[in-house]
Amino acid sequence: MTILITGGAGFIGSNFVRFILRRHPEYYIIVLDKLTYAGNEDNLRDLQHRSNFNFVRGDICDVPLVEEMVSQAEVIVNFAAETHVDRSIQDPSTFVMTNVFGTNVLLEAARKLGVERFIHISTDEVYGSIDEGSFTEEAPLNPTNPYSASKAAADLLALSCYKTYGLPISITRSSNVFGPYQYPEKLIPLFVTNAMEDRPLPLYGNGLNVRNWVYTDDLCEAIMRVLLEGENGEIYNICADNEYTNLEIAHHIVDRLEKAKELITFVQDRPAHDKRYAIDGSKIEILGWTPDHDFIDALRETIDWYRKNEGWWRKIKEKKNGYGDYLRKQYPTLVLEE
């Protein structure tokens, strides 16, 4: 089987590439990634020697290139997306272009060239916030920021291609993901790396926003189950029932790193900050998937990975006009750099 993985140099995409090559060394993997700020060829550098792996730098909005790549594959797994809510608030247009138009380019190529399977990777954020209970796959979409709105639009496009053209597509919507290779603007790697440098951990509002977490290896296993066994036209929520407030996550991190709790610094809340995300993952259990990893153990492993791979994240944070500059603009009242 030849699989085209878009966004395969990003956090979840690169972990999924590794997962497949471990579990299915007979598969041929093509990665298409634009290498925007969050795409990192270092995430895949040690795989370049493999005869069943090919990396192509390119944009999913590039119609001729996408058609060329899709023509070589039987299966598409679409991770390519702009994903950071804060950035979407600052620049919605980039999110609409990649997440909506780019997804449409992929869908059209898949339809035109007749792929056997298309897995579209989405997010629980399309459902919006919920005070009690959990959203099932049948819940109405209620996105509250440009990022989640662009993902909801992409989901609807994907489902329309199934209903109108019979495109063999399934959608996954996962809760918050964590693990190795996550770009350090996201909550866990941001807090881990800042704590390692004895810098403030900027916590929005009162820190009581609730998120449900799933470890990246468990997510990869779930996506693979959907790819191989999921039904066309279906949506699958993926979660591991690990509900924590952002403040609790911050405390876990400083405790593991034996850092002062005073590093936890409350900052002005962002606009339309969803209070609680929660999804019902019982549907995917029908495919035989349940998470294998205990949250606290997986969080410790993740923290230790950033400890052992300091060169990886320092290269990102110290890049001129890159992540460090973004952080200083995002949190101007904090001392993020000596």
C-alpha positions in Angstrom: 0.0 0.0 0.0 1.2 3.5 -0.9 0.0 6.2 1.5 0.3 9.9 0.9 0.6 11.7 4.3 0.0 15.5 4.0 1.5 17.6 6.8 3.7 14.6 7.6 6.6 16.8 8.9 4.4 18.3 11.7 3.8 17.0 15.2 1.0 14.3 14.7 1.9 13.6 11.1 5.5 12.8 11.8 4.5 10.5 14.7 2.1 8.8 12.4 4.8 8.3 9.8 6.9 6.6 12.4 4.0 4.5 13.6 3.2 3.2 10.2 6.9 2.4 9.4 7.2 0.5 12.7 3.9 -1.5 12.2 3.8 -1.9 8.5 7.3 -1.8 7.0 5.9 -3.1 3.8 4.0 0.1 3.1 5.4 2.9 1.0 5.1 6.4 2.5 5.0 9.7 0.7 5.1 12.8 2.8 3.9 16.1 1.4 4.6 19.1 3.6 5.1 22.8 2.9 7.5 23.2 5.9 5.8 26.2 7.3 6.9 27.4 10.7 5.5 24.3 12.4 6.7 21.8 9.8 10.1 20.5 10.6 12.2 18.3 8.4 14.3 17.4 11.4 11.2 15.4 12.6 11.8 12.9 9.7 15.5 13.3 9.0 16.5 9.9 10.3 14.0 8.3 7.9 15.5 9.7 4.7 17.6 6.6 4.1 14.6 4.3 3.9 13.7 2.9 0.5 10.0 3.0 1.3 9.9 6.7 2.3 9.9 9.8 0.2 9.6 13.4 1.3 8.3 16.1 -1.0 8.2 19.8 0.0 5.1 21.4 -1.3 1.7 23.0 -0.6 -1.6 21.3 -0.6 -3.0 24.4 -2.3 -0.8 23.6 -5.3 -3.2 21.8 -7.7 -0.7 20.3 -10.2 1.6 19.1 -7.4 -1.2 17.6 -5.4 -2.5 15.8 -8.4 1.0 14.4 -9.1 1.3 13.2 -5.6 -2.2 11.7 -5.3 -1.7 9.9 -8.6 1.1 7.9 -6.9 -0.9 6.8 -3.8 -3.8 4.5 -3.0 -4.6 6.2 0.3 -4.5 9.8 1.6 -4.2 10.8 5.3 -4.6 14.6 5.6 -2.9 16.1 8.6 -1.9 19.3 6.7 -3.4 22.3 8.6 -2.8 25.5 10.4 -3.7 24.6 14.0 -2.9 27.2 16.6 -5.9 29.1 17.9 -3.9 32.2 18.9 -2.4 32.5 15.4 -5.9 32.1 13.8 -7.2 35.0 15.8 -4.3 37.1 14.5 -4.5 35.9 10.9 -7.7 34.0 9.9 -6.9 34.2 6.2 -4.0 31.8 6.4 -6.2 29.2 8.1 -9.0 29.5 5.6 -6.5 29.1 2.7 -4.8 26.0 4.1 -7.6 24.3 6.0 -10.5 25.0 3.6 -9.1 25.6 0.2 -6.2 23.2 0.6 -8.5 20.4 1.8 -10.7 21.1 -1.2 -7.7 20.7 -3.5 -6.9 17.3 -2.0 -10.6 16.2 -2.2 -10.8 17.1 -5.8 -7.6 15.3 -6.7 -8.8 12.2 -4.8 -12.1 12.3 -6.6 -10.5 12.8 -10.0 -7.9 10.1 -9.6 -10.0 7.6 -7.7 -8.1 7.0 -4.4 -9.2 3.9 -2.4 -9.3 5.7 1.0 -9.2 9.2 2.3 -8.7 9.9 6.1 -9.3 13.5 7.0 -7.9 14.5 10.4 -10.0 17.0 12.3 -10.4 18.2 15.9 -12.9 18.2 18.8 -12.8 22.0 18.7 -15.4 22.0 15.9 -18.0 21.1 18.5 -17.2 24.1 20.7 -17.5 24.2 24.4 -19.7 22.1 26.7 -20.3 22.6 30.4 -21.4 19.0 31.2 -21.5 15.7 29.3 -19.7 15.0 26.0 -20.3 15.5 22.3 -21.1 12.6 20.1 -20.3 12.5 16.4 -23.9 13.6 15.7 -23.6 16.8 17.7 -24.1 20.1 15.7 -20.9 22.0 14.9 -20.4 25.2 16.9 -16.8 26.5 16.3 -15.9 29.6 18.2 -12.6 30.8 16.7 -11.2 31.0 13.1 -9.1 27.8 13.5 -12.1 25.6 14.6 -14.3 27.3 12.0 -11.9 26.5 9.2 -11.7 22.9 10.4 -15.5 22.6 10.6 -15.7 23.9 7.0 -13.2 21.3 5.8 -15.1 18.6 7.6 -18.3 19.6 5.8 -16.5 19.7 2.5 -15.2 16.2 3.1 -18.6 14.8 4.0 -20.2 16.4 1.0 -17.7 14.6 -1.2 -18.8 11.3 0.3 -22.5 12.1 -0.1 -22.3 13.7 -3.6 -19.5 11.7 -5.2 -19.1 8.6 -3.1 -15.6 9.4 -2.1 -14.4 6.8 0.3 -13.7 9.2 3.2 -13.7 9.0 7.0 -13.1 11.8 9.5 -11.3 11.6 12.9 -11.9 14.2 15.6 -9.5 13.9 18.5 -9.2 15.6 21.8 -6.0 17.5 22.7 -2.9 15.6 21.7 0.6 15.5 23.3 3.9 13.7 22.9 7.3 14.1 21.2 8.0 16.5 18.4 5.1 18.9 19.3 5.9 22.4 18.3 6.6 24.5 21.4 3.8 27.0 21.1 1.3 24.4 22.3 0.5 24.2 26.0 2.5 21.2 27.2 5.8 21.7 25.2 5.6 25.5 25.8 5.3 24.9 29.6 7.9 22.2 29.6 10.6 24.1 27.7 9.9 27.4 29.5 10.1 25.6 32.9 13.4 24.1 31.8 14.7 27.6 31.2 13.2 29.0 34.4 10.9 31.2 32.4 7.3 32.0 33.1 4.5 29.6 32.1 1.9 31.9 30.7 -1.5 30.6 31.7 -4.6 32.1 30.2 -7.3 33.6 32.5 -7.7 31.6 35.7 -6.3 28.4 34.3 -9.5 26.5 34.8 -10.3 25.7 31.2 -10.7 22.0 30.8 -9.1 19.8 28.1 -9.2 16.1 27.5 -5.8 14.6 26.5 -4.7 11.7 24.3 -1.1 10.5 23.8 0.1 10.6 20.3 0.9 6.9 20.0 -2.7 6.1 21.1 -4.0 8.6 18.5 -1.9 7.0 15.8 -3.2 3.6 16.6 -6.8 5.0 16.5 -6.2 6.7 13.1 -4.8 3.4 11.7 -7.9 1.5 12.9 -10.1 4.0 11.1 -8.0 3.7 8.0 -8.2 0.0 7.9 -11.5 -0.8 9.4 -13.6 2.4 9.5 -16.7 2.9 7.4 -16.9 5.4 4.6 -18.8 8.6 5.4 -18.4 8.1 9.1 -16.9 10.4 11.8 -14.9 9.0 14.7 -14.2 10.8 17.9 -10.9 9.9 19.6 -10.3 10.6 23.3 -8.8 8.9 26.3 -11.0 10.4 29.2 -8.1 12.3 30.6 -9.7 15.6 31.8 -7.5 18.2 33.4 -7.6 21.9 33.8 -4.7 23.8 32.2 -3.7 24.8 35.7 -3.4 21.1 36.7 -1.2 20.4 33.7 1.1 23.3 34.7 1.4 21.9 38.2 2.2 18.4 36.9 5.0 19.9 34.7 6.7 22.0 37.4 6.5 19.1 39.8 8.1 16.7 37.4 10.9 19.2 36.6 11.2 20.2 40.2 10.7 23.8 39.4 9.1 26.6 41.5 5.3 26.9 41.2 5.9 30.7 41.0 6.8 30.2 37.4 3.1 29.7 36.7 2.0 33.1 35.6 -1.6 34.1 34.8 -2.0 36.3 31.7 -5.0 38.0 30.1 -7.4 35.5 28.6 -7.7 35.1 24.9 -11.0 36.1 23.1 -13.7 33.4 23.0 -11.6 31.0 25.0 -13.7 27.7 25.2 -14.2 26.6 28.7 -14.3 22.8 28.3 -13.9 20.4 25.4 -15.3 16.9 25.9 -16.2 14.2 23.3 -17.7 10.7 23.6 -15.3 8.2 22.2 -17.5 5.1 22.4 -18.1 4.8 18.6 -14.4 4.1 17.8 -14.4 1.4 20.5 -16.5 -0.7 18.1 -13.4 -0.9 15.9 -11.5 -2.4 18.9 -9.6 0.7 19.9 -9.0 1.8 23.4 -6.0 3.9 24.6 -3.0 2.0 26.0 -1.2 4.8 27.8 -1.8 6.1 31.3 -1.9 9.9 31.1 0.6 10.6 34.0 3.1 8.1 32.7 2.8 9.4 29.1 3.2 13.0 30.3 6.3 12.0 32.2 7.7 10.3 29.1 6.9 13.4 27.1 8.6 15.7 29.5 11.7 13.5 29.5 11.7 13.5 25.7 12.0 17.3 25.7 14.8 17.0 28.4 16.7 14.6 26.2 16.1 16.5 23.0 17.0 20.0 24.0 18.8 20.7 20.8 15.5 20.0 18.8 13.4 22.6 20.6 16.2 25.2 21.3 16.7 25.4 17.5 13.1 26.3 17.1 12.9 28.8 20.0 16.1 30.6 19.1 15.4 30.9 15.4 15.5 34.6 14.3 12.0 35.9 13.3 10.6 32.6 14.4 9.0 31.2 17.5 10.9 33.3 20.0 9.7 36.6 18.4 6.2 35.2 18.2 6.2 34.5 21.9 7.5 37.9 22.8 4.6 39.5 20.8 2.0 37.1 22.2 3.0 37.7 25.8 4.6 41.2 25.9 4.3 41.6 29.7 6.4 38.5 30.4 10.2 38.2 30.4 10.6 35.3 28.0 14.1 36.0 27.1 17.1 37.3 29.1 
